[in-house]
């Protein structure tokens, strides 16, 4: 459940929020993730006294936020993405969803109404001549963020201890 929030949360956030509000909320989302990482590292650094089972206890502590997230999503499920619904040709369903959540003065973008339903697309299109530059730029930014969060900071508790 938490992994879905990490990967899909940003896309859903930008799709549902109005222009101008989206970038501010994305910044908040990144700050909350960083705070969560810091708390997890501090928990790992200070959790001692279980002998050879300490690593198992540290690993099991991840079940607490995972359970809270699963319960939250069970009682407050995320709505489907209107953009996804529209891309599947379900324009009316997308507009009903937008109307129910944001009000009836809002609707699906004209871009989706005019676009043709596409067939199956392979992931290899990302590396085609048309998209390779965007793929490399987007992948580089994502890698820089991910390596900093997971690759480098995973050693903070080891460095902290000494």
C-alpha positions in Angstrom: 0.0 0.0 0.0 2.8 2.4 0.9 4.6 1.7 -2.4 1.6 2.6 -4.4 1.3 5.9 -2.5 5.0 6.6 -3.4 4.7 5.9 -7.1 1.1 6.9 -7.9 0.5 9.5 -5.3 2.3 12.3 -7.1 0.5 11.6 -10.4 -2.9 11.5 -8.7 -2.1 14.7 -6.8 -1.2 16.6 -10.0 -4.3 15.3 -11.8 -6.8 16.4 -9.1 -5.3 19.7 -7.9 -5.9 23.0 -9.8 -3.0 24.8 -11.5 -0.9 26.7 -9.0 -1.9 24.5 -6.1 -0.3 21.4 -7.6 3.4 22.3 -7.3 2.9 23.5 -3.7 1.2 20.2 -2.7 3.9 18.2 -4.5 6.5 20.0 -2.4 4.6 19.1 0.7 4.4 15.5 -0.4 8.2 15.3 -0.8 8.7 16.9 2.6 6.5 14.3 4.2 8.4 11.5 2.6 11.7 12.9 3.8 10.3 13.2 7.3 9.2 9.6 7.1 12.6 8.5 6.0 14.2 10.4 8.9 11.9 8.8 11.4 12.6 5.4 10.0 16.4 5.9 10.2 16.2 7.2 13.7 14.0 4.3 14.7 16.6 1.9 13.3 19.5 3.8 14.9 18.0 3.8 18.4 16.2 0.4 18.4 18.6 -1.8 20.4 18.5 -4.4 23.1 17.1 -7.4 21.2 20.4 -9.1 20.6 20.6 -11.0 17.4 16.9 -10.4 16.7 17.3 -6.6 16.5 17.3 -6.6 12.7 14.1 -8.6 12.7 12.4 -6.1 15.1 13.6 -3.2 12.9 12.2 -4.9 9.8 8.9 -5.6 11.6 8.4 -2.0 12.6 7.6 -1.3 9.0 4.4 -3.2 9.5 3.0 -0.5 11.7 2.8 2.3 9.1 1.9 -0.3 6.4 -1.1 -1.4 8.5 -2.2 2.2 9.1 -1.9 2.9 5.4 -3.9 -0.2 4.5 -6.6 0.6 7.0 -6.8 4.2 5.8 -7.2 3.1 2.1 -9.7 0.5 3.1 -12.0 3.1 4.7 -11.1 6.0 2.4 -10.3 4.5 -1.0 -8.8 6.7 -3.7 -11.0 7.5 -6.6 -10.0 6.3 -10.0 -8.0 8.7 -12.1 -10.3 10.7 -14.4 -7.5 10.9 -17.0 -7.3 7.1 -16.9 -11.0 6.7 -17.3 -11.0 9.1 -20.2 -8.1 7.4 -21.9 -10.2 4.2 -21.8 -13.0 5.9 -23.6 -15.1 6.4 -20.4 -15.6 10.2 -20.7 -19.0 10.2 -19.0 -17.7 8.2 -16.0 -14.8 10.6 -15.8 -17.1 13.6 -15.9 -19.4 12.1 -13.2 -16.4 11.5 -11.0 -15.1 15.0 -11.4 -18.5 16.5 -10.8 -19.0 14.4 -7.7 -15.7 15.4 -6.2 -15.0 18.9 -7.5 -18.4 20.1 -8.5 -20.3 20.2 -11.8 -18.6 23.3 -13.2 -15.5 21.1 -13.8 -15.1 18.5 -16.4 -12.7 16.4 -18.4 -10.2 18.2 -20.6 -11.0 18.8 -24.3 -7.7 16.9 -25.0 -9.3 13.7 -23.9 -12.6 14.3 -25.8 -10.7 14.8 -29.1 -8.1 12.0 -28.7 -8.6 8.7 -30.3 -8.5 5.5 -28.3 -5.1 4.0 -28.8 -4.4 0.3 -29.0 -1.7 -1.6 -27.0 1.5 0.3 -26.6 4.8 -1.3 -25.8 7.2 0.2 -23.1 9.9 0.2 -25.8 8.3 3.4 -27.2 10.1 5.2 -24.3 13.4 4.5 -26.0 12.3 5.4 -29.5 13.8 8.4 -31.4 10.8 10.5 -30.5 10.9 9.9 -26.7 14.5 9.0 -25.8 15.4 12.6 -24.7 12.4 12.9 -22.4 13.0 9.4 -21.1 16.6 10.2 -20.2 15.8 13.6 -18.6 12.9 12.3 -16.6 14.8 9.1 -15.6 17.8 11.2 -14.6 15.8 13.4 -12.3 14.0 10.4 -10.8 17.3 8.6 -10.3 18.9 11.6 -8.6 16.0 11.8 -6.1 15.8 8.0 -5.5 19.5 7.5 -5.1 19.7 10.3 -2.5 16.7 9.0 -0.6 17.4 5.3 -0.7 21.0 4.8 -1.9 23.0 7.2 0.2 20.7 7.8 3.2 20.4 4.1 3.9 23.9 4.3 5.4 23.1 7.2 7.8 22.4 4.9 10.8 25.7 3.2 10.3 27.6 6.5 10.0 25.6 7.8 13.0 26.7 5.0 15.3 30.2 5.5 14.6 
